[in-house]
Amino acid sequence: MLLAKALLEQGESAIVLDYLERCKSFWGKVFRLGKIRKWKNAIKAGEIPDFGANLLYHALKSGEAIGKKK
C-alpha cells in the first residue's frame, strides 16, 4: 500500500480505486468486506485512508524494518 498512498498524495485516486477493486479478486473475505470497502470510501471522500500495517508489510517481509540486510 506504499505505492497506493504515494499515488493518492499525488491526486491519483482513480488509479488506486481501480487497484483496490482488482485486489478483491485475490484478497480474503476480511479485506474484501472490511478494509477495501473502508479504504475506497475514504478515497471517494477525498481522504487518504489509514492503511495501517499494510504500509509496512513489504518492509517486514523483506527484513528492512527489523534491521536485516538483503
C-alpha positions, -999 to 999 in steps of 0.1 A, spaced: 0 0 0 30 23 0 25 29 -37 -12 34 -33 -5 60 -6 21 78 -28 -3 79 -57 -31 93 -35 -7 120 -23 -2 129 -60 -40 131 -66 -42 98 -85 -73 84 -67 -89 67 -98 -58 45 -102 -59 35 -66 -96 28 -66 -91 6 -97 -62 -12 -80 -83 -19 -48 -112 -32 -69 -88 -56 -86 -74 -67 -52 -108 -80 -42 -104 -110 -65 -75 -124 -46 -76 -109 -11 -95 -128 16 -130 -120 28 -118 -98 56 -101 -74 32 -129 -75 6 -157 -68 31 -139 -46 55 -107 -29 47 -111 -25 10 -146 -10 14 -134 13 41 -104 25 21 -124 30 -10 -150 51 9 -123 73 24 -107 78 -11 -141 87 -26 -145 113 2 -112 128 -8 -92 114 21 -61 92 22 -70 61 42 -51 48 71 -35 17 55 -21 7 89 2 -23 90 -4 -27 52 22 1 47 48 -20 65 41 -54 51 68 -54 24 94 -39 47 87 -65 74 87 -94 49 120 -83 34 136 -77 68 142 -40 62 121 -29 92 140 -51 116 175 -42 105 183 -72 83 202 -66 51 192 -81 18 
